[in-house]
């Protein structure tokens, strides 16, 4: 807008984007303003899920310049923080007020302060922050690869929870050397450590090239293939992720794909000595699962050895699919 500085424009755009579902809204690209579009390289050819990924990654890098309390306020108000899944900004702020044991007005002030600091930071260093993550962000581009099948087994009968995934992907370009896989690890109410931990082990089909932890509960793993994939080439790899000993796990396992996923099969093996009270299926929810969520209608039965399995096809990007239980 004529007569407005980039900082003021960014403040306005971020202020509009944080309303309602925030960055979780289904058609997020249409709500991204011109300054943010310019920084993230978003035009009308970019998909909504790719736009969400690019804006989220840029903001997560920018939040690193904030004090911890303001960074949490910023993640909650933009609907990036998994523990704040509410569908409106007001509800997310009220939840944060309960977490901090302060009145909602205090939270609103801190959110506005965080918004001002982020706007100024992006106005000053936005192109640099975008360039810092450009190579990594390219691995999230949905036009480079997609998943044919993801077969995941979650074991809760082991010393610490672990999930092994066998994933079959298809390259959509020549020379695909690596991909990035994001994984959120929501913090249970009983977990007080400042950052969650996660161990990753490749089983076959690739090497773990690097890890990043952009926020306290979100991890990105870069997997390098044995050879560059050709367009249309199918490749299968396996990996296992483990929660470190002593760290609690939230009572759910939900996949929220950013790319196309044709089929997702999940098997959960519970400890026979600690079977859950109830287990239910999570299907295409547009928000992150919360410990406050009660049992759904799609109740699952356990077999004689304490296992249950679900299958999903043609998953919608940014929607959640999986299993939830009450311990």
C-alpha positions as CSV (number, residue, x, y, z in Angstrom):
1,X,0.0,0.0,0.0
2,X,1.2,3.5,-0.8
3,X,2.8,5.3,2.1
4,X,3.2,2.3,4.3
5,X,6.5,0.8,5.3
6,X,7.2,-2.9,4.9
7,X,7.2,-3.3,8.6
8,X,3.7,-1.8,8.9
9,X,2.4,-3.9,6.0
10,X,3.9,-7.1,7.5
11,X,2.2,-6.3,10.8
12,X,-1.1,-5.9,9.1
13,X,-0.7,-9.1,7.0
14,X,0.4,-11.2,10.0
15,X,-2.4,-9.8,12.1
16,X,-4.9,-10.9,9.5
17,X,-3.3,-14.3,9.0
18,X,-3.5,-15.2,12.8
19,X,-7.3,-14.9,12.9
20,X,-9.5,-17.9,12.9
21,X,-7.6,-21.1,12.1
22,X,-4.4,-19.2,11.4
23,X,-2.0,-21.1,9.3
24,X,-4.1,-24.2,9.7
25,X,-6.9,-22.8,7.5
26,X,-7.5,-25.0,4.4
27,X,-7.1,-22.3,1.7
28,X,-4.2,-20.5,3.4
29,X,-2.5,-19.3,0.2
30,X,-5.4,-16.9,-0.5
31,X,-4.9,-15.2,2.9
32,X,-1.2,-14.6,2.6
33,X,-0.5,-10.9,1.9
34,X,1.8,-9.5,-0.7
35,X,4.8,-8.8,1.5
36,X,4.8,-12.4,2.9
37,X,4.2,-13.8,-0.6
38,X,7.2,-11.9,-1.8
39,X,9.4,-13.2,1.0
40,X,8.2,-16.8,0.6
41,X,8.1,-16.9,-3.2
42,X,4.4,-17.6,-3.3
43,X,2.3,-17.1,-6.4
44,X,-1.0,-18.5,-7.6
45,X,0.7,-21.6,-9.0
46,X,1.9,-22.6,-5.5
47,X,-0.5,-25.1,-3.7
48,X,-2.1,-24.2,-0.4
49,X,-0.1,-26.8,1.5
50,X,3.2,-25.6,0.0
51,X,2.2,-22.0,0.9
52,X,1.5,-23.1,4.4
53,X,4.8,-24.9,4.6
54,X,6.8,-21.9,3.3
55,X,5.2,-19.3,5.6
56,X,5.5,-21.6,8.6
57,X,9.2,-22.3,8.0
58,X,9.9,-18.6,7.6
59,X,8.1,-17.7,10.7
60,X,9.6,-20.5,12.8
61,X,13.1,-19.2,11.8
62,X,12.0,-15.6,12.7
63,X,10.6,-16.7,16.1
64,X,14.1,-17.8,17.0
65,X,14.9,-14.1,17.6
66,X,12.2,-13.8,20.3
67,X,12.4,-14.6,24.1
68,X,10.9,-18.0,24.9
69,X,7.6,-16.6,26.2
70,X,7.0,-14.4,23.2
71,X,8.0,-17.2,20.8
72,X,5.4,-19.4,22.4
73,X,2.8,-16.6,22.1
74,X,3.7,-16.2,18.5
75,X,3.4,-19.9,17.7
76,X,0.1,-20.2,19.5
77,X,-1.5,-17.1,17.9
78,X,-0.4,-18.3,14.4
79,X,-1.8,-21.8,15.1
80,X,1.7,-23.4,14.6
81,X,2.0,-24.7,18.2
82,X,0.4,-28.2,18.4
83,X,-0.8,-27.7,22.0
84,X,-3.0,-24.8,20.9
85,X,-5.4,-26.4,18.3
86,X,-8.4,-24.1,18.8
87,X,-10.2,-22.8,15.8
88,X,-10.1,-19.1,16.8
89,X,-7.4,-16.7,18.0
90,X,-9.4,-15.9,21.1
91,X,-9.6,-19.5,22.2
92,X,-5.9,-20.0,21.6
93,X,-5.1,-17.0,23.7
94,X,-7.5,-18.1,26.5
95,X,-5.7,-21.5,26.5
96,X,-2.3,-19.8,26.7
97,X,-3.7,-17.6,29.6
98,X,-4.6,-20.8,31.5
99,X,-1.1,-22.3,30.8
100,X,0.6,-19.1,32.1
101,X,-1.9,-18.5,34.9
102,X,-2.5,-14.9,33.8
103,X,-5.5,-13.0,32.5
104,X,-6.3,-13.1,28.7
105,X,-5.5,-9.4,28.4
106,X,-1.9,-10.1,29.4
107,X,-1.7,-12.8,26.7
108,X,-3.2,-10.4,24.1
109,X,-0.5,-7.8,25.0
110,X,2.3,-10.3,24.6
111,X,0.9,-11.6,21.3
112,X,0.8,-8.0,20.0
113,X,4.3,-7.4,21.2
114,X,5.5,-10.6,19.5
115,X,3.7,-9.5,16.3
116,X,5.5,-6.1,16.4
117,X,8.9,-7.7,17.0
118,X,8.4,-10.3,14.2
119,X,7.2,-7.7,11.8
120,X,10.3,-5.5,12.4
121,X,12.6,-8.6,12.2
122,X,11.1,-9.7,8.9
123,X,11.3,-6.2,7.5
124,X,15.0,-6.0,8.4
125,X,16.1,-9.6,7.7
126,X,13.2,-11.3,5.9
127,X,15.1,-11.9,2.6
128,X,18.1,-13.2,4.5
129,X,15.9,-15.6,6.6
130,X,14.1,-16.8,3.5
131,X,17.5,-17.4,1.7
132,X,18.8,-19.3,4.8
133,X,16.1,-21.9,4.5
134,X,15.5,-22.0,0.7
135,X,17.5,-25.2,0.0
136,X,15.8,-26.9,2.9
137,X,12.4,-25.6,2.0
138,X,12.8,-27.0,-1.5
139,X,12.7,-30.5,0.0
140,X,9.1,-29.8,1.1
141,X,7.9,-28.9,-2.4
142,X,4.9,-31.1,-3.2
143,X,5.7,-31.1,-6.9
144,X,9.0,-33.1,-6.4
145,X,7.7,-36.4,-4.9
146,X,4.7,-38.1,-3.4
147,X,4.0,-41.1,-1.2
148,X,2.4,-44.2,-2.6
149,X,2.2,-46.1,0.6
150,X,3.3,-45.5,4.2
151,X,3.2,-48.6,6.5
152,X,3.8,-47.6,10.1
153,X,3.9,-49.8,13.2
154,X,3.8,-48.0,16.6
155,X,5.1,-50.2,19.4
156,X,4.1,-49.2,23.0
157,X,5.2,-52.6,24.4
158,X,8.9,-51.7,24.1
159,X,11.1,-49.9,26.8
160,X,10.3,-46.6,25.1
161,X,7.7,-45.9,22.4
162,X,9.0,-46.4,18.8
163,X,7.5,-46.2,15.4
164,X,8.9,-47.9,12.3
165,X,7.8,-46.7,8.9
166,X,8.3,-48.3,5.5
167,X,7.5,-45.7,2.9
168,X,7.3,-46.0,-0.9
169,X,7.6,-42.8,-2.8
170,X,7.6,-41.7,-6.4
171,X,10.0,-39.0,-7.7
172,X,8.3,-36.4,-9.9
173,X,11.6,-35.0,-11.2
174,X,15.0,-36.2,-12.5
175,X,17.8,-36.1,-10.0
176,X,15.9,-36.2,-6.7
177,X,18.7,-36.8,-4.2
178,X,17.0,-36.3,-0.8
179,X,13.7,-35.4,0.8
180,X,12.7,-33.8,4.1
181,X,10.2,-35.4,6.5
182,X,8.6,-33.3,9.2
183,X,7.4,-34.8,12.5
184,X,5.6,-33.1,15.3
185,X,5.8,-34.5,18.8
186,X,3.1,-32.9,21.0
187,X,4.0,-32.3,24.6
188,X,1.9,-34.2,27.1
189,X,0.7,-32.3,30.1
190,X,3.0,-34.4,32.3
191,X,6.1,-33.4,30.3
192,X,7.8,-30.3,31.6
193,X,11.2,-30.3,29.7
194,X,11.7,-27.2,27.5
195,X,12.4,-29.2,24.4
196,X,11.1,-32.6,23.3
197,X,13.7,-35.2,22.1
198,X,13.5,-37.7,19.3
199,X,15.9,-40.4,18.1
200,X,15.9,-41.4,14.4
201,X,17.5,-44.5,12.8
202,X,17.4,-45.4,9.1
203,X,16.6,-49.1,8.5
204,X,17.3,-49.3,4.8
205,X,17.0,-47.3,1.5
206,X,18.8,-44.2,2.5
207,X,21.0,-42.4,5.0
208,X,20.1,-39.8,7.6
209,X,21.8,-36.7,6.2
210,X,20.9,-34.1,8.9
211,X,18.3,-33.2,11.5
212,X,16.7,-29.9,12.5
213,X,14.4,-28.9,15.3
214,X,12.8,-25.6,14.3
215,X,10.6,-25.5,17.5
216,X,10.4,-27.3,20.8
217,X,8.0,-30.0,19.4
218,X,8.8,-30.2,15.7
219,X,11.5,-32.1,13.9
220,X,12.7,-32.2,10.3
221,X,14.8,-35.2,9.0
222,X,16.7,-35.0,5.7
223,X,17.1,-38.4,4.1
224,X,19.6,-38.9,1.3
225,X,19.0,-41.7,-1.2
226,X,21.6,-44.2,-2.4
227,X,21.4,-42.6,-5.9
228,X,19.5,-39.7,-7.5
229,X,16.0,-40.8,-8.5
230,X,14.7,-40.3,-12.1
231,X,11.3,-38.9,-12.8
232,X,8.7,-41.6,-12.2
233,X,11.2,-43.8,-10.3
234,X,9.7,-45.7,-7.3
235,X,11.9,-45.9,-4.1
236,X,11.3,-47.6,-0.8
237,X,13.0,-46.8,2.5
238,X,12.5,-47.6,6.2
239,X,13.2,-45.6,9.3
240,X,12.5,-45.9,13.0
241,X,11.9,-43.0,15.4
242,X,12.1,-43.5,19.2
243,X,11.1,-41.3,22.1
244,X,14.1,-41.0,24.5
245,X,13.9,-42.9,27.8
246,X,12.0,-41.1,30.5
247,X,10.2,-38.8,28.1
248,X,6.4,-39.0,28.0
249,X,4.4,-39.5,24.9
250,X,1.0,-38.0,24.1
251,X,-1.7,-40.7,23.8
252,X,-2.1,-40.5,20.0
253,X,-0.3,-41.1,16.7
254,X,-1.5,-38.8,13.9
255,X,-0.1,-38.3,10.4
256,X,-0.6,-34.8,8.9
257,X,0.9,-35.0,5.5
258,X,2.2,-31.9,3.6
259,X,2.6,-34.0,0.4
260,X,0.3,-36.3,-1.5
261,X,-0.2,-39.6,0.3
262,X,-2.2,-42.3,-1.5
263,X,-2.3,-44.8,1.3
264,X,-1.4,-44.8,5.0
265,X,-1.6,-48.0,7.1
266,X,-1.0,-47.7,10.9
267,X,-0.8,-50.6,13.3
268,X,-0.5,-49.9,17.1
269,X,0.8,-52.6,19.5
270,X,-0.1,-51.8,23.1
271,X,1.6,-53.2,26.1
272,X,-0.7,-56.2,27.3
273,X,0.0,-55.2,30.9
274,X,-1.2,-51.6,30.3
275,X,-4.0,-51.7,27.8
276,X,-5.9,-48.4,27.1
277,X,-9.4,-47.8,28.3
278,X,-10.6,-46.9,24.8
279,X,-9.1,-46.4,21.4
280,X,-10.6,-44.5,18.5
281,X,-9.8,-43.6,14.9
282,X,-8.8,-40.1,13.8
283,X,-10.0,-39.2,10.3
284,X,-9.3,-36.0,8.4
285,X,-9.4,-33.6,11.2
286,X,-8.3,-30.0,10.3
287,X,-6.6,-29.3,13.7
288,X,-4.0,-30.9,15.9
289,X,-5.2,-33.5,18.4
290,X,-5.3,-32.3,22.0
291,X,-5.3,-34.2,25.3
292,X,-8.7,-32.5,25.9
293,X,-10.3,-34.3,23.0
294,X,-12.7,-37.0,24.2
295,X,-13.4,-40.4,22.6
296,X,-14.6,-40.1,19.0
297,X,-17.4,-42.1,17.5
298,X,-15.1,-44.4,15.5
299,X,-14.1,-46.8,18.4
300,X,-11.5,-49.4,17.6
301,X,-11.4,-52.9,19.1
302,X,-8.1,-54.5,20.2
303,X,-7.3,-58.1,19.2
304,X,-6.2,-60.8,21.6
305,X,-2.6,-59.6,21.6
306,X,-3.4,-55.9,22.2
307,X,-3.1,-54.6,18.7
308,X,-5.3,-52.5,16.4
309,X,-4.9,-51.3,12.8
310,X,-6.3,-48.6,10.5
311,X,-6.0,-47.8,6.9
312,X,-6.5,-44.5,5.1
313,X,-6.5,-43.7,1.3
314,X,-6.1,-40.5,-0.6
315,X,-5.2,-38.4,2.4
316,X,-5.9,-34.7,2.3
317,X,-2.8,-32.5,2.8
318,X,-2.6,-30.8,6.3
319,X,-5.5,-33.0,7.7
320,X,-4.9,-35.5,10.5
321,X,-5.3,-39.3,10.2
322,X,-4.4,-41.9,12.9
323,X,-5.3,-43.3,16.3
324,X,-6.0,-41.8,19.7
325,X,-6.5,-43.6,23.0
326,X,-7.1,-43.0,26.7
327,X,-4.5,-44.7,28.9
